[in-house]
């Protein structure tokens, strides 16, 4: 069996004695995430459809739970097929955390916060995840206070270095000033966490000769599993929600307008996936093979399409089969010199199917006019909240006490850290909280003053 772990993986930024219990350090990390406020708040954050629209639709919490289940299944499958010892607690922790840094109103919220933070490194959900786990979560700080004499003494959940490595999807330092303000959020980690990233790498790669990992992307085996599980869950379960919401049905996908397919094609090309319109149509059609017999009459095909879209039983069977198919086809390529950076991937044919489903949902559903109205409202709410809160002073503070403690601990001229604190606060809000706080500032019928912020 290939051993993927060493003692330095279990170390933390702040040393903690190993407990004389049956819990492993990774299981303890899993427990800390499950009990964190940030994890609970995921239930109030948008996945695709607004959380308040229907109890059926997935939110960030249910999506994360599904990603964790898929990730664990992938790990168990790989362990059995390739004689590995991938830690399933660690994989589940990575999956539960993968969206924990995302703001309210989905990727739309991410974009507007990025605009507000142009001068200070922007905003990006994955970078925020690392920041939240390692700083913002209120479990551990050292010294005389969370922020003292301008020094940040926060250590968040104080997770093991290997757990933090498992959520580090993009090994790229985000510049402190965003020059290209058109391309959207920059994938990576903030400068405030750059020293931590170096510590993560030094601990996780300890004992491995630099020549065996230099020049390779730093993405651990657990991080790759989490990333694949997210893609699989996103591309299948979001189709189920789109069917339930009557945005799509199989026939509307198979017979999609060529302008929509061109958008899918162009984005796929940007993602290094070159496909013709005909190939995209064939991939979409192949997804429904075995469910719809395309040799039937038009009336029978139409009826079967509607049955799949409208029946909970058929939708569940459809998505279950898709997920099982993807998991069964996960491939593994061992890096003998640096096993923790071994490659886990989907074969090209399966990867194309997953990618096309993701892009189709994005352009057919997420970019639909009905959703544009929601996005506009989310942009207005987040932009207004940021502009109001950044102007807070000790005598006219609009911030909750714990947020104000951090905000005012920074010098009045420390614009970067003050802006980042407001960004952190807004990013941690649920959709409902952001709407209610906005209403208290702007509405003629605001929520009660006795409702805590």
C-alpha atoms as one frame of an Amber mdcrd trajectory, in Angstrom:
protein
   0.000   0.000   0.000   1.237   3.478  -0.917   1.530   5.691   2.182   0.316
   9.221   1.449   0.776  10.784   4.904   3.529  11.751   7.303   3.748  13.335
  10.753   4.255  16.869   9.413   0.839  16.670   7.690  -0.853  16.598  11.102
   0.819  19.739  12.475  -1.051  23.028  12.906  -0.088  26.709  12.854  -0.659
  26.778  16.623   0.582  23.606  18.265  -2.030  21.461  19.957  -1.156  18.318
  21.949  -2.465  15.161  20.271  -5.564  14.012  22.124  -5.557  10.579  23.741
  -8.739   9.632  21.928  -9.811   7.574  18.970 -10.053  10.726  16.852  -7.383
  11.223  14.221  -6.229  14.820  13.559  -8.159  14.774  10.283 -11.328  13.613
  12.037 -10.891  16.473  14.498 -10.628  18.890  11.544 -13.831  17.425  10.100
 -15.603  17.998  13.429 -14.400  21.597  13.626 -15.797  22.350  10.190 -19.144
  20.683  10.919 -19.554  22.729  14.128 -18.442  26.044  12.600 -20.803  28.972
  12.075 -19.578  29.386   8.500 -20.610  25.848   7.627 -24.080  26.356   9.107
 -24.518  29.566   7.119 -24.174  27.635   3.862 -27.810  26.597   4.280 -28.768
  30.223   3.589 -26.584  30.761   0.524 -27.618  30.384  -3.093 -26.412  27.467
  -5.180 -28.256  28.244  -8.429 -31.787  29.191  -7.472 -32.506  31.667  -4.642
 -32.806  29.911  -1.286 -36.158  31.537  -0.536 -37.812  30.365  -3.767 -38.378
  26.692  -2.913 -37.368  24.149  -0.292 -36.652  21.650  -3.064 -33.767  23.472
  -4.679 -30.253  22.860  -3.460 -28.412  25.471  -1.431 -24.682  25.688  -0.720
 -25.026  23.416   2.310 -26.900  20.578   0.619 -24.597  20.911  -2.396 -21.542
  20.635  -0.126 -22.966  17.544   1.585 -23.520  15.935  -1.812 -19.991  16.823
  -2.918 -18.659  15.250   0.299 -20.565  12.028  -0.387 -19.297  11.867  -3.968
 -15.729  12.661  -2.838 -15.775   9.903  -0.226 -17.089   7.450  -2.802 -14.260
   8.405  -5.169 -11.676   7.923  -2.396 -13.076   4.515  -1.428 -13.145   3.460
  -5.067  -9.525   4.521  -5.628  -8.379   2.894  -2.393  -9.921  -0.398  -3.454
  -8.794  -0.317  -7.078  -5.247   0.991  -6.611  -4.329  -0.124  -3.067  -4.158
   3.433  -1.689  -4.807   4.802   1.798  -6.547   8.097   0.937  -8.021   9.399
   4.200 -11.789   9.694   3.764 -12.180  12.115   6.700  -9.719  14.454   5.022
 -11.462  14.145   1.658 -14.868  14.848   3.215 -13.490  17.857   5.085 -12.127
  19.312   1.840 -15.496  18.781   0.149 -17.499  20.332   2.989 -15.211  23.377
   2.881 -14.947  23.856  -0.865 -17.667  26.558  -1.031 -17.451  27.858   2.522
 -15.822  31.135   1.435 -18.461  32.026  -1.141 -20.567  35.146  -0.454 -24.358
  35.516  -0.630 -26.080  35.442  -4.041 -23.660  32.937  -5.576 -21.020  33.890
  -8.109 -22.848  37.144  -8.710 -22.020  38.165  -5.135 -18.425  37.170  -5.757
 -18.204  39.448  -8.787 -19.530  42.556  -7.059 -17.298  42.074  -3.999 -14.386
  41.675  -6.389 -15.241  45.054  -7.911 -15.429  46.680  -4.490 -11.995  45.266
  -3.601 -10.142  46.123  -6.836  -7.595  48.288  -5.017  -6.865  45.681  -2.344
  -6.442  42.393  -4.212 -10.023  41.790  -5.264 -12.257  39.044  -3.930 -12.328
  35.377  -4.903 -14.276  32.520  -3.325 -11.433  29.997  -3.078  -9.043  32.563
  -1.622 -11.763  33.505   0.852 -12.167  29.852   1.863  -8.516  29.640   2.909
  -8.763  32.981   4.708 -11.932  31.962   6.520 -10.585  28.615   7.734  -7.197
  29.980   8.757  -8.237  33.390  10.174 -11.863  34.416  10.301 -13.586  31.504
  12.061 -13.750  32.323  15.767 -12.036  29.405  17.452  -8.402  30.313  18.048
  -6.322  33.451  18.472  -3.038  34.105  20.267  -1.847  37.092  22.288  -3.901
  39.944  23.694  -6.659  39.990  21.103  -7.651  38.943  17.562  -6.001  42.120
  16.237  -3.479  43.831  18.521  -1.111  46.665  17.626  -1.974  46.135  13.972
  -0.987  42.464  14.109  -3.438  39.753  13.080  -3.369  37.087  15.813  -6.240
  34.980  14.443  -5.793  31.325  13.474  -9.365  30.425  12.558 -10.135  26.745
  13.095  -6.409  25.970  13.337  -6.733  23.011  10.974  -3.854  20.696  10.121
  -1.608  21.767   7.270  -2.732  18.807   5.152  -6.388  19.792   5.573  -5.590
  23.348   4.487  -3.656  21.955   1.522  -6.737  19.957   0.507  -8.712  23.138
  -0.238  -5.874  25.014  -1.979  -7.135  24.609  -5.549  -5.112  27.405  -7.127
  -1.451  27.837  -6.278  -1.322  31.458  -7.390  -0.706  34.646  -5.410  -3.397
  37.212  -6.247  -1.836  40.648  -6.895  -2.514  43.325  -4.303  -3.996  45.608
  -6.958  -6.302  44.380  -9.733  -5.129  45.785 -13.074  -7.455  43.893 -15.451
 -10.876  44.847 -14.154 -12.833  43.119 -16.917 -11.822  39.465 -16.562 -13.509
  38.837 -13.211 -12.146  37.360  -9.947  -8.574  36.059 -10.062  -8.173  32.451
  -8.908  -5.611  31.973  -6.147  -4.932  33.137  -2.599  -4.635  36.601  -1.066
  -1.316  38.175  -0.095  -2.505  38.071   3.549  -2.257  34.262   3.376   0.959
  33.989   1.347   3.147  33.133   4.360   0.631  30.479   5.407   0.689  28.904
   1.944   4.466  28.586   2.156   4.097  26.845   5.540   1.481  24.506   4.115
   3.809  23.524   1.284   6.854  23.093   3.521   4.958  20.767   5.881   3.116
  18.748   3.253   6.191  18.359   1.025   8.538  17.705   3.948  10.973  14.882
   3.237  10.483  15.025  -0.534  13.391  16.243  -2.637  12.597  19.588  -4.320
  13.486  18.192  -7.759  10.501  15.825  -7.467   7.878  18.558  -7.077   9.356
  21.789  -8.432   7.611  22.929 -11.590   4.520  20.831 -10.853   1.144  22.276
  -9.859   0.686  22.083  -6.095  -2.647  20.282  -5.855  -2.829  17.399  -3.431
  -4.595  14.151  -4.192  -7.420  15.079  -1.787  -7.847  18.491  -3.429  -8.117
  16.863  -6.845 -10.784  14.472  -5.563 -12.742  17.375  -4.063 -12.511  19.302
  -7.332 -13.729  16.359  -9.392 -16.533  15.631  -6.938 -17.662  19.261  -7.192
 -17.721  19.073 -11.005 -19.653  15.800 -10.946 -22.193  17.077  -8.419 -22.554
  20.429 -10.170 -23.065  18.904 -13.609 -25.663  16.338 -12.507 -27.638  17.615
  -9.537 -28.028  21.107 -10.962 -29.665  19.508 -14.017 -32.123  17.886 -11.615
 -32.936  21.284 -10.096 -33.314  22.797 -13.573 -35.783  20.043 -14.507 -37.749
  20.597 -11.296 -37.790  24.362 -11.851 -39.102  23.787 -15.413 -36.141  25.606
 -16.918 -35.139  22.522 -18.912 -36.240  19.083 -20.056 -34.309  16.512 -22.127
 -35.844  17.565 -25.459 -35.096  21.254 -24.874 -31.480  20.282 -24.236 -31.192
  17.989 -27.252 -32.851  20.537 -29.538 -31.189  23.608 -28.039 -30.875  26.757
 -30.121 -27.558  26.971 -31.969 -26.796  30.365 -30.393 -26.865  28.723 -26.971
 -24.656  25.886 -28.196 -22.202  28.415 -29.626 -21.859  30.009 -26.181 -21.180
  26.562 -24.731 -18.653  25.874 -27.494 -16.807  29.171 -27.018 -16.508  28.738
 -23.250 -15.421  25.120 -23.665 -12.664  26.330 -25.989 -11.506  28.789 -23.311
 -11.341  25.775 -20.992  -9.084  23.982 -23.524 -11.857  21.716 -24.782 -12.219
  21.929 -28.577 -15.598  20.625 -29.762 -17.808  21.211 -32.776 -21.492  22.079
 -32.383 -22.334  18.595 -33.698 -20.108  16.969 -31.082 -21.778  18.992 -28.321
 -25.201  17.900 -29.574 -24.083  14.257 -29.642 -22.693  14.507 -26.088 -25.980
  15.948 -24.786 -27.931  13.280 -26.622 -25.714  10.481 -25.271 -26.541  11.545
 -21.703 -30.120  10.365 -22.239 -29.297   7.091 -24.004 -31.069   4.233 -22.280
 -33.702   6.599 -20.885 -35.149   7.934 -24.131 -35.363   5.702 -27.197 -34.797
   8.043 -30.117 -36.173   5.409 -32.519 -39.637   5.866 -31.004 -42.272   8.139
 -32.497 -42.034  11.881 -31.834 -45.015  11.644 -29.494 -43.370   8.863 -27.451
 -40.069  10.754 -27.252 -41.920  13.888 -26.146 -43.831  11.967 -23.455 -40.674
  10.280 -22.156 -38.873  13.632 -22.001 -41.685  15.182 -19.966 -41.836  12.135
 -17.668 -38.128  12.406 -16.869 -38.378  16.144 -16.167 -41.517  15.880 -14.019
 -41.084  12.617 -12.111 -39.040  12.712  -8.900 -38.395   8.972  -9.229 -37.032
   9.243 -12.754 -34.986  12.365 -11.976 -33.386  10.655  -8.983 -32.583   7.534
 -11.010 -31.165   9.665 -13.821 -28.796  11.679 -11.602 -27.811   8.601  -9.587
 -26.777   6.775 -12.758 -24.803   9.781 -13.995 -22.891  10.113 -10.723 -22.176
   6.365 -10.569 -20.920   6.427 -14.164 -18.497   9.274 -13.409 -17.178   7.758
 -10.177 -16.666   4.368 -11.844 -14.531   5.962 -14.539 -12.181   8.018 -12.331
  -8.586   7.378 -13.410  -5.373   7.453 -11.343  -1.766   8.081 -12.358   0.853
   7.490  -9.653   3.711   9.925  -9.122   6.212   7.575  -7.506   8.557  10.353
  -6.402   5.802  12.557  -4.939   2.709  10.377  -4.316   0.643  13.165  -2.736
   0.709  15.011  -6.092  -0.360  11.942  -8.096  -2.988  12.682 -10.739  -6.671
  11.854 -10.389  -8.762  12.656 -13.418 -11.699  11.778 -15.642 -11.029  10.140
 -19.029 -11.529  12.517 -21.940 -14.958  11.198 -22.966 -16.366  11.512 -19.437
 -14.677  14.877 -18.885 -16.368  16.232 -22.019 -19.767  15.106 -20.758 -19.280
  16.720 -17.339 -17.944  19.958 -18.807 -20.720  20.281 -21.404 -23.396  19.707
 -18.751 -21.850  22.384 -16.512 -21.662  24.929 -19.302 -25.120  24.126 -20.636
 -26.683  24.732 -17.208 -24.750  27.974 -16.877 -25.875  29.472 -20.175 -29.392
  27.985 -20.299 -30.372  28.528 -16.655 -28.002  30.724 -14.649 -27.873  33.333
 -17.447 -31.621  33.202 -18.135 -33.575  36.513 -17.905 -35.509  35.327 -14.825
 -32.200  34.806 -13.044 -30.824  38.136 -14.281 -33.420  39.917 -12.161 -32.163
  38.055  -9.085 -28.570  38.866  -9.971 -29.339  42.567 -10.378 -30.928  42.674
  -6.930 -27.972  40.828  -5.378 -25.487  43.256  -6.927 -27.386  46.252  -5.609
 -27.634  44.810  -2.085 -23.960  43.892  -1.735 -22.703  47.107  -3.337 -24.887
  49.261  -1.084 -23.942  47.373   2.078 -20.235  47.733   1.308 -20.505  51.471
   0.649 -22.440  52.076   3.864 -20.357  49.880   6.174 -16.922  51.031   4.986
 -17.686  54.510   6.285 -18.270  53.337   9.868 -16.585  55.250  12.664 -16.470
  54.329  16.377 -19.037  57.019  17.200 -21.426  56.126  14.354 -20.686  52.417
  14.009 -23.082  50.261  12.039 -21.037  47.103  12.548 -21.734  44.208  14.923
 -19.522  44.351  17.991 -17.195  41.490  17.015 -16.712  42.850  13.484 -16.175
  46.378  14.812 -13.533  45.070  17.221 -11.457  43.935  14.250 -12.305  46.868
  11.947 -11.351  49.582  14.468  -8.244  47.707  15.615  -6.687  48.714  12.303
  -5.415  52.261  11.876  -7.830  54.612  10.140  -5.332  54.909   7.264  -4.990
  51.136   6.870  -7.524  51.116   4.057  -6.595  47.641   2.787  -7.250  45.787
   6.041 -10.341  47.827   6.849 -11.803  47.131   3.412 -10.913  43.432   3.738
 -12.719  43.293   7.094 -15.911  44.686   5.531 -15.516  42.259   2.627 -15.112
  39.389   5.116 -18.257  40.455   6.966 -20.403  40.671   3.828 -19.012  37.426
   2.404 -20.059  35.616   5.578 -23.692  36.749   5.314 -26.521  34.504   4.189
 -28.790  35.722   1.404 -31.591  36.462   3.877 -29.315  38.301   6.315 -27.968
  40.525   3.535 -31.503  41.308   2.331 -32.712  42.112   5.845 -29.718  44.307
   6.695 -30.145  46.153   3.399 -33.824  46.651   4.226 -32.959  48.080   7.625
 -30.783  50.671   5.922 -33.013  51.440   2.941 -36.570  50.177   3.346 -39.565
  52.217   4.512 -40.657  49.164   6.531 -37.382  47.851   8.017 -36.973  44.883
  10.338 -37.274  45.511  14.067 -34.401  47.304  15.769 -34.407  44.467  18.286
 -33.331  41.918  15.666 -29.572  41.414  16.176 -27.105  42.052  13.379
